[in-house]
Amino acid sequence: MFEVETYLHRLGFTEVPEPSSETLRALHKKHLMSIAYDSSHFIKSFTGFRNVVDIDIDDTFRAIVVEGAGGVCHDLSGLFRRLLTELGYDVSILAASQRWPNGQFGPDFEHTFTCVRLDGETWLVDVGFAGPSYLEPLRMTDEVQHQFGCSYRLTADGTYHVLERRAATGDWRSVYRFESKARAVSDWDSPRDSAAEQIVKDSLFAGTVLRGRATDIGQLVLTGRRLLTVENGLETTRTLIDKAEFERVVEDILAGAGAGNG
């Protein structure tokens, strides 16, 4: 059964906080540090985007928050939206398409994350993206925003907002694009863009497991055996050849930072 106090304890909170931008930032980062992204189960069960965000909250809460499993975007964002709603935040669902390795964007409903309206501002909240991405919520603004050595900005592409990220060195890179229209769970009920869904099945979910977790100063993103480490905006990439090392990294990502750390 979903329990606010149990959820907060998992994130390192000893009492129920009042809703504020400061609390939202702390919740967001602690969530990314404590609960891992892990697609190992999802890639085996994915058949399309229909109803993919309509999770069983209680079952998902038990598996991820209580028992310590990881999850993918609809699991993690769905749980976090429920927590924010219980805490008094004004939330809605957003849909996004990720930038694929070939430079194209995926289908519009490929990714789901959250919009929070607070004190006259709109915040982008995403605890269900493996990374690399933002560790704390981003304001919907034209201004460049900086976090832990990385920079973020929103650019326009027709009716879409494109979220772009730049590490400490290198160029701006697109993370995903989205429309600011609030979505409903039922928006995922009907089949759409079946050709794009097939491409997703054949590429992103073709057996390559994606895992990720935030650290206090960055992120660990493991794609198959390729490990991306981000520390204060500095990125290093290497392939984990040694089986024992690979297993240690997987264990570290899935274990999370633990309650109260960070």
Disulfide bonds with the S-S distance in Angstrom:
none
